[in-house]
């Protein structure tokens, strides 16, 4: 059972800080890409109330590019319609195929089934979506909302210069806390349409929507996000039991993403 008191307080705190941030920076809109996954659904639910209170647009876009499955698209539309004040479903598949030959050198020589190739193309898709969202933000004097969580941060489970916004309400929440906070809102705050959208995302198989693998967990080498969180927490507390687990190996291998860009210190530049 979800901890009502914990998440009631947390939701209020997040929304109050969001409201303060938007006012202090004289922002006029929030822009959010909704994927049909739990992270963007929770972000939409948190931002919706503030958008109504400030009479500010929450511009939600479901952006399809080729590899999105139909159930993902349907959930993204549910979320976008339930929480956005300005929603559209956009298909960038044609744009992706138009730019791909100009971006990828020797495309005709690539093995399209190779995992590394799929990851590279997934990165291009994520960056193309973000180009779209950032242009919307610039057009509406708004901010692009980030949908990454702390578990994904520790695992480098995002695209550099791609699916990361400028304002992260849930960046410091563990993945299981994302699920629990979404459940709290669905049970205690949401109307029927909003609750259905949240529950659809809560119960869905988590995927990156980029066509790389059939689920996040397949890429992470774990059976559940509960397992992933427990392994990360144990390792970060000093327990080296899981040092050879795929989750920890990925955490260590993606350090560069959490230190990006790496800038040469002045003492190196001007040192002896």
SVG drawing of the C-alpha trace seen along z (x, -y; Angstrom):
<svg xmlns="http://www.w3.org/2000/svg" viewBox="-14 -37 70 48">
<polyline fill="none" stroke="black" stroke-width="0.4" points="0.0,0.0 1.3,-3.5 2.4,-5.7 -0.3,-8.4 1.3,-10.9 4.7,-10.7 3.5,-11.3 0.9,-13.8 3.6,-16.0 6.0,-15.3 3.5,-16.2 2.7,-19.5 6.4,-20.3 7.1,-19.6 4.2,-21.7 5.0,-24.6 8.7,-24.6 7.6,-24.3 5.3,-27.3 8.0,-29.3 10.6,-28.4 8.2,-29.3 7.3,-32.7 10.9,-33.6 12.1,-32.9 9.2,-34.6 8.3,-31.5 5.0,-31.4 4.5,-27.8 5.6,-24.2 6.5,-21.8 6.4,-18.0 7.0,-15.0 4.7,-12.2 5.9,-8.7 3.3,-6.4 5.7,-5.6 5.3,-6.2 7.9,-9.0 6.3,-11.4 2.9,-10.5 3.9,-11.4 5.6,-14.6 2.4,-15.5 0.2,-14.9 2.5,-17.0 2.6,-19.9 -1.1,-19.9 -2.2,-21.3 0.3,-24.1 -0.7,-24.9 -4.3,-25.3 -3.3,-27.4 -1.1,-29.8 -3.4,-29.8 -0.3,-28.6 -0.3,-26.2 1.0,-22.7 1.9,-21.8 2.0,-18.0 3.2,-16.2 3.1,-12.5 5.9,-12.2 6.0,-9.0 9.0,-7.9 8.7,-4.5 9.6,-2.2 6.8,-3.2 4.4,-0.4 0.6,-1.0 0.0,-0.5 2.7,-3.1 1.1,-5.5 -2.3,-5.0 -1.1,-5.5 0.8,-8.7 -2.4,-10.1 -4.3,-9.2 -1.8,-11.0 -1.5,-14.0 -5.2,-14.5 -5.8,-13.9 -3.2,-16.3 -2.2,-18.7 -3.9,-22.0 -2.6,-21.9 -2.1,-18.3 -1.1,-17.0 0.1,-13.6 2.9,-14.2 4.5,-11.6 8.1,-12.4 8.8,-9.1 9.0,-10.7 11.3,-13.5 13.5,-10.8 13.9,-8.9 14.5,-12.1 17.4,-13.2 18.8,-9.8 20.8,-9.4 22.4,-12.9 23.3,-12.2 24.5,-8.5 27.6,-8.0 27.5,-5.0 24.0,-4.1 23.7,-1.5 26.6,0.5 25.2,0.7 23.8,3.9 20.3,2.7 19.9,5.6 23.1,4.9 22.4,3.7 25.0,0.9 23.3,-0.4 19.9,-0.3 21.3,-2.2 22.8,-4.9 19.5,-5.3 17.6,-5.4 19.8,-8.3 19.0,-10.1 15.3,-9.7 15.6,-11.0 17.5,-14.0 15.0,-14.7 12.2,-14.7 14.0,-17.1 14.6,-19.5 10.9,-19.6 10.2,-20.2 12.8,-22.9 11.5,-24.8 8.0,-24.7 9.5,-26.0 11.3,-28.8 8.2,-29.7 6.0,-29.9 8.7,-31.3 8.5,-28.1 10.6,-25.4 11.0,-21.8 10.2,-19.5 12.6,-16.6 11.2,-13.1 14.3,-11.3 14.4,-9.7 17.3,-9.0 17.6,-5.3 17.9,-6.2 20.5,-8.9 22.7,-6.3 22.4,-3.9 23.0,-6.4 19.6,-5.3 19.0,-8.4 20.4,-10.0 22.9,-12.8 21.6,-16.0 18.4,-14.0 15.6,-13.1 16.6,-15.4 14.8,-18.7 15.8,-21.8 13.6,-21.3 13.5,-18.0 10.8,-17.5 11.4,-13.8 15.2,-13.6 15.9,-12.7 13.2,-10.1 14.0,-6.4 12.1,-4.5 9.9,-2.8 9.1,-6.2 8.0,-7.3 5.5,-4.4 4.3,-5.0 3.8,-8.7 1.9,-8.1 -0.2,-5.6 -0.9,-8.1 -2.1,-10.7 -4.3,-8.1 -5.9,-7.0 -6.3,-10.3 -6.2,-13.2 -7.0,-12.3 -10.4,-12.4 -11.5,-9.3 -9.8,-10.1 -6.6,-11.0 -6.6,-8.0 -7.1,-5.6 -4.2,-7.2 -1.9,-6.9 -2.9,-3.3 -2.3,-2.3 1.3,-3.6 1.8,-2.1 0.8,1.4 2.6,1.2 5.9,2.9 8.6,0.2 10.3,-0.5 12.5,-3.2 10.2,-3.5 13.3,-3.6 13.1,0.0 16.3,1.1 14.9,4.0 11.5,5.2 11.8,3.7 14.0,1.5 14.7,4.5 16.0,6.5 18.7,3.9 19.4,3.6 19.7,7.3 17.2,7.4 13.7,8.8 12.1,5.6 12.8,2.0 12.4,2.9 15.4,5.2 17.3,2.5 16.7,-0.1 17.7,2.4 20.9,3.3 21.9,-0.3 21.1,-1.4 23.1,1.6 26.1,0.8 26.0,-2.9 25.9,-2.2 29.2,-0.4 28.1,3.2 30.2,4.7 28.1,7.9 26.6,6.8 29.9,5.5 29.7,7.9 25.9,7.5 24.9,6.0 23.2,3.1 26.4,2.0 28.5,2.6 26.2,0.3 26.3,-2.3 30.1,-2.4 30.4,-2.3 28.1,-5.4 30.0,-7.7 30.9,-9.9 27.2,-10.7 26.9,-12.1 30.0,-14.2 29.1,-15.7 30.7,-17.7 34.0,-16.9 35.9,-20.2 39.6,-20.3 40.4,-22.0 42.4,-25.2 45.1,-23.6 45.6,-21.1 45.5,-23.8 47.9,-26.1 49.8,-23.6 53.3,-22.5"/>
</svg>
